[in-house]
Amino acid sequence: MIMKRLVLLVLFLTFALASVQAQKQYYNEKADAMAQIKAASVLAKQSGRYVLCQVGGNWCPWCIRFADFATTDSVIAPIIEKNFVYVHINYSRENKNPEAMQYLGNPARFGFPVFVVLDEEGRPIHIQESASLEEGKGYNRKKVEQFLLQWTKQAVTTLK
């Protein structure tokens, strides 16, 4: 009887943890993406950084995986914090944010998530698909690090 209860408790905790993970919401599905881009650009200009737009949605498991990775990885999180204003731009059936998608160069053509780097004036300077950054069921730290470091303000504006 005790073993049966223990098994049930473990199953319950496993499903509860999975449910909490599934409920993470990085994207505001009702947000005006152009307003988000403008606000992020103002902050980027004030702080001497670029903007990193992660385009996708809460419906996209790979979008959630990257957002988790980008905010918790001991190497990637500090790179983003130091060099970028990081913003989640929603693209969903309910809100495709067409004006923002056009402004960003129609990045949805690359799949989701897709990353758009904006300079401090808010101008798109690079679109990065995510498939080449993936590995197994997650993201390759070295590849993500290389992508991010190649598109910092310092990297883009420094003469070699």
Helices and strands as residue ranges (DSSP letters): H 2-22, H 33-47, E 50-56, H 61-72, H 76-83, E 84-90, H 98-103, G 107-110, E 114-118, E 124-129, G 131-133, E 134-135, E 138-139, H 141-150, H 153-157
